[in-house]
Amino acid sequence: MADESWGNCKNCRFFAGNSDEPSEDATQSCNQPELQQFALVVSGNSGCNAYEARTGETVPSYEEPAPMH
């Protein structure tokens, strides 16, 4: 896969959205070549480690969520 960078789908070049600024609630197909066979439909707020920033986007910093007890 990609370089093991994590990011939200809405900012990924493989998010098949028509908008330059998709919302977190938008749902679209994931066009990442190695994942296309699964016909994934993801929300803008989804994320994975096959993330590649859209042109003009920077890779966001990511913090692990606090563990729930």
N, C-alpha and C positions, 0 to 999 in steps of 0.2 A: 504494500500500500504506500501511501504518501510518507512523509517524513516524521510520523508520529506526533504531529502537532494537533492539539485539541482545539476545537472552536465550535460555535453555534452555527447551525445550518444556514440561517438567514444571511450570514456573511460569507458563506462558502461559494466558490465558483461552480460547484456541482449542484447547488439548489436550483431547481428548474423554475424559479419564479420569474414573472414578467416585470416586476417592479425593481427599480434600482435600490429601494430601501424596503425590503419585505418586513412585515411585522412578525412578532414572536408567534402569533396565532395562525399565520399563513401556513397552508399545507401544500406541498409540492412533491414531485418525484425527486429522488436522489439520482443524479447522473454520474456518480463516481464510477469509472469503468469496471473496477473489480467488484462493485456492489450492484450494478445494474441487473444482473441475473436474478436478484431477489425482488425486483420491482418495489423497492421501498418507497413508502410515502411518509414523509417526515414533516414535522412542524418547524417553523423558524427557530424555535427555542430548543429543538433537539440538537444533539452534538455528537461528534465521534472523533476518532483519531486519524481519519482519512481526510481531514479538513484541509482545504487550500483556499486561502483568502481570495475574494473577488478582486479584480483589478481596482486599485485605489484603496483597498482595505488594508488595515494592519492586523497582524495576528494579535487577538486580545489576550490579556493575561487571564489566567484561570486559577481560581482557588478552590481546593477541595471543600465540599460542604462539611460543616461541623457534624461530627457523629451524633446521632440521636440516641438517647438513653431511655 
